[in-house]
Amino acid sequence: MEQAVIVYLFPDVGDDWGVDLVEDPLMEAIDEHGVGEFDGHDIALDGSGEVMLYAYGPDADALYEVMEPTPRAVPPREGSYAVKRYGPADDPTAERVRVDLAPA
């Protein structure tokens, strides 16, 4: 079964912020722990600065545990969150759990 963790990150940083500050450490952590694979990112075109990061593996909880410290270190702005999906993307019944990454 393919599970996923999708991070919706609003970084609270200056203009010199680059997605590689999060993407590279995520790839390394996921590879090092053998919990899945990092599949890339998207950047919102609406000017919000939102970055979406995608990772997949057999256990969304194990994947999130390895990923979680990286986006929290950016630090994320209020509204940043992760979604743990317990099943394939095309399954509308797959459980999804939202985890807030920034303090309210």
N, C-alpha and C positions, 0 to 999 in steps of 0.2 A: 504494500500500500504506500502510495506517495503522500507524504505529509509536507507541510511547508511552514516557514516563518517569513512573514512579510513585514518589514519595518517601514513605517511612515515617519520620516524624520524631518523636523523643522529645526535646522541647526541655529544656535544662537551665537553666531560668530561673525567676524568682519568679512569684507569683500574678498579677502585672500583665501577663504575656505574652499577646499576642494573635496570632492566626493571620495578621492583616494585616501583621505585621512580616516575614513570609516571602512571603505571597501577593501583595501589591502589588509588591515588587521583582521577583518571578518574572514577573508579567504584563508589567511594563515591559521586562524583559530579552528575553523571548520575542518581544514585539511589535517591539522595536527591531531585533532581529537577523533577524526574519522567518523563524524556524525552525519555527513551528507555532502552537499556541494553548493557553493555559492553560484548563483546564476546571473548576477548582474544587477543593474540599477536603471531607474528611469528618473528624470528630473522634470518636475511640473513646469509647464510652459506659461502658467498664469501669473508668474512673478512672485509667487508665495515663497519660493525657495525650498519647497518640499522635495525631498528625495525619497524614492521608494527603493528598497533593497530586498532582493529575493534570494531565498535559500530553500533547498529541498532535501529531504532525507526520510528515513523510515520511522523516525520518532521526533515529532515536533517539540516535545518537552526537552529532550536531550539537545536538540539543535538550538533551541532558545537559550538554554543554560550556558552554552558555549558562546553564543552571540551577544547576550544581554549586556555584558560590561562595556563593549565597544561603543554602541550608540550613546550610552549614558555618559561616557567620558567626553563627548564632543564639546559642550553639553547641549542637550536638546531643549528647544523652547517648549513652552506649554502647548499642548495639543499633539505632541509627538507620541506615537504608540506603535506597538507591534501586534500582529495578528498571528496566532498559532492556528493552523488549519489541520484538522485531523482527518484527512482523506484527500482524494484527488480534486483538482480544481473544477472539474465538470460534474461533481456530485453536489447538488444543491442541499442535500441533507447532511453533508460533512460538517461536523461541529467546528465552530470558530470561536476562539477565546481572545478577547482584546486585553492587552496589558499596557497601561499607561507608562511612558518612559520619563516624563517630566513631572515635577511636582505641580499641583494645581495652584 
